[in-house]
Amino acid sequence: MTTIDQADEIVLAVCEPGPLPWQLPGWCTTDKGKRLVRIAAASGAERCVELGVHGGRSLVALALGLQVAGHGKIEGIDSYSAEDCLEGELPDEATRQTWVAMDYEATYAAATGAIKRHGLEDVASIIRMRGDVRALDYPSGSIDLIHVDGNHTELVSCRDMTTWLPRMAPKSTWIADDTNWPSMQKALGMLQRAGFRLVEKGSEGYWSVYARG
Ligand SMILES: C[S@@+](CC[C@H](N)C(=O)[O-])C[C@H]1O[C@@H](n2cnc3c(N)ncnc32)[C@H](O)[C@@H]1O
């Protein structure tokens, strides 16, 4: 059984910048990863989703939290496609170039490898699909916890809100990334109108947790 301390060590290994061979590509910081472990562990969630896996940093953290809790599963959804990353109005040219130059196959391999390496196969899986398309396979009200960290343009974040919100259970947790981006504000308004209230702002100010019920 994984303990919180063991989970923290793994989060450190996968998120901390450095030359470690098991460090994963991505954006989730060690601080956010450690919080995600605790949020998942304390949530009581059974059915969880992450939209936007990339190298698996935040998926590993959430899966470790479920492993600590001893119950719950998470499906990571990521299309690993430049076309999907470039959809909508991106904030700047540097961001556009990041997605154009990305090695999507290597990133996918890093995420699936991390699930195996950390013994999380019973808790976490990854499906390569566009987020809003995969949402249609989930029944209404069936998700207890979601981490949405996909394409943060207004077009796609609002579309993801429209498709995923009806799938959330009456009592559920929504973790949103890049909540300080202007392009995210319309989607966050939709989230709050659906009854989710802000319960935590990530220490670095770029991600937030919402809950309802
Ligand atoms: C910011 S990264 C995710 C970072 C990751 N959660 C972490 O902790 O490092 C965004 C990911 O979303 C994926 N993505 C973008 N648009 C998508 C869409 N419409 N459907 C599915 N995945 C998408 C990209 O392929 C990319 O890997």
The ligand as an ORCA input file, in Angstrom:
! r2SCAN-3c Opt
* xyz 0 1
  C      -0.692     21.335    -20.860
  S      -0.584     19.734    -21.492
  C      -1.036     18.737    -20.106
  C       0.002     18.777    -19.016
  C      -0.087     17.698    -17.977
  N      -1.391     17.611    -17.346
  C       0.994     17.875    -16.946
  O       0.706     17.729    -15.785
  O       2.139     18.117    -17.266
  C      -2.010     19.647    -22.528
  C      -2.239     18.296    -23.177
  O      -3.561     18.314    -23.707
  C      -3.615     17.605    -24.914
  N      -4.761     18.138    -25.678
  C      -4.919     19.372    -26.215
  N      -6.125     19.500    -26.773
  C      -6.761     18.314    -26.593
  C      -8.054     17.823    -26.939
  N      -8.945     18.591    -27.583
  N      -8.380     16.569    -26.592
  C      -7.473     15.773    -25.935
  N      -6.244     16.175    -25.584
  C      -5.889     17.440    -25.900
  C      -2.268     17.837    -25.557
  O      -1.923     16.784    -26.435
  C      -1.324     17.960    -24.348
  O      -0.614     16.773    -24.114
*
